[in-house]
Amino acid sequence: MPSIALTDLTVRNLKPVPGKRVTYLDKVLKGFGVRVTEHGAKSYVLTYGEDRKRITLGIVGTPRRNSRIARSSTRHTSAALSEVSATSA
């Protein structure tokens, strides 16, 4: 998985790779990324845990969904997942 600085501009300029679904991980926020399908659909994702589970946070380009909001969702979701794993251990 490529690691890049995910900004609104870089996300907007990500291109699909024929025959592949690619997840681009953010260089700054651990687990935060953008998944691009072979058809060009983009979604914000959070990858977490030892077995690399993935949660979709939202679709890129929908109203009120940009990289700033997706990063905030990532921080909140990561914190909640950490609490759940700590209490279940």
C-alpha positions in Angstrom: 0.0 0.0 0.0 1.5 3.3 -1.0 2.0 6.0 1.7 1.4 9.6 0.7 0.3 12.9 2.3 -3.5 12.8 1.9 -4.9 16.2 1.4 -8.1 17.2 -0.4 -6.0 18.0 -3.5 -4.0 14.8 -3.6 -7.2 12.7 -2.9 -9.0 14.5 -5.8 -6.0 13.7 -8.1 -5.7 10.0 -7.3 -6.3 7.9 -10.4 -7.7 4.3 -10.7 -5.3 1.5 -11.5 -6.8 -0.9 -14.2 -7.8 -4.2 -12.6 -6.9 -3.2 -9.1 -8.3 -1.7 -5.9 -5.6 0.4 -4.3 -5.5 1.8 -0.7 -3.3 4.9 -0.2 -2.3 5.3 3.4 -1.6 8.7 5.0 2.0 9.5 6.0 0.8 11.5 9.1 -2.3 9.8 10.6 -1.7 6.1 11.3 -4.4 3.9 9.8 -6.1 6.6 7.8 -6.3 6.1 4.0 -8.2 6.4 0.8 -9.3 3.3 -1.2 -9.6 3.8 -5.0 -11.4 1.1 -7.0 -10.5 0.2 -10.5 -13.6 2.2 -11.7 -12.4 5.4 -9.8 -14.7 5.3 -6.8 -13.0 6.6 -3.7 -13.7 6.1 0.0 -12.0 7.1 3.2 -11.0 4.1 5.3 -9.5 3.3 8.7 -7.2 0.2 8.9 -6.6 -1.1 12.4 -5.5 -4.1 14.4 -3.0 -6.8 14.0 -5.1 -8.5 11.3 -5.5 -5.2 9.4 -9.3 -4.9 9.6 -10.7 -2.0 7.6 -13.7 0.3 8.2 -15.1 2.6 5.6 -15.5 6.1 7.0 -17.3 7.7 4.0 -17.3 8.2 0.3 -15.0 10.9 -1.1 -16.8 13.7 -2.7 -20.1 13.4 -0.8 -21.4 16.6 0.8 -19.7 17.5 4.1 -17.0 14.8 3.6 -13.5 16.0 3.1 -10.1 14.9 4.4 -10.3 17.1 7.5 -13.6 15.5 8.5 -12.4 12.0 7.6 -9.3 12.5 9.8 -11.5 13.6 12.7 -13.6 10.5 12.2 -10.4 8.4 12.1 -9.2 9.8 15.4 -12.6 9.2 17.2 -13.0 5.7 15.7 -9.4 4.7 16.6 -9.9 5.9 20.2 -13.2 4.0 20.5 -11.6 0.8 19.1 -8.7 1.1 21.5 -11.1 1.4 24.4 -13.0 -1.7 23.3 -9.9 -3.8 22.8 -8.5 -2.7 26.2 -11.7 -3.6 28.0 -12.1 -7.0 26.2 -8.5 -8.0 27.0 
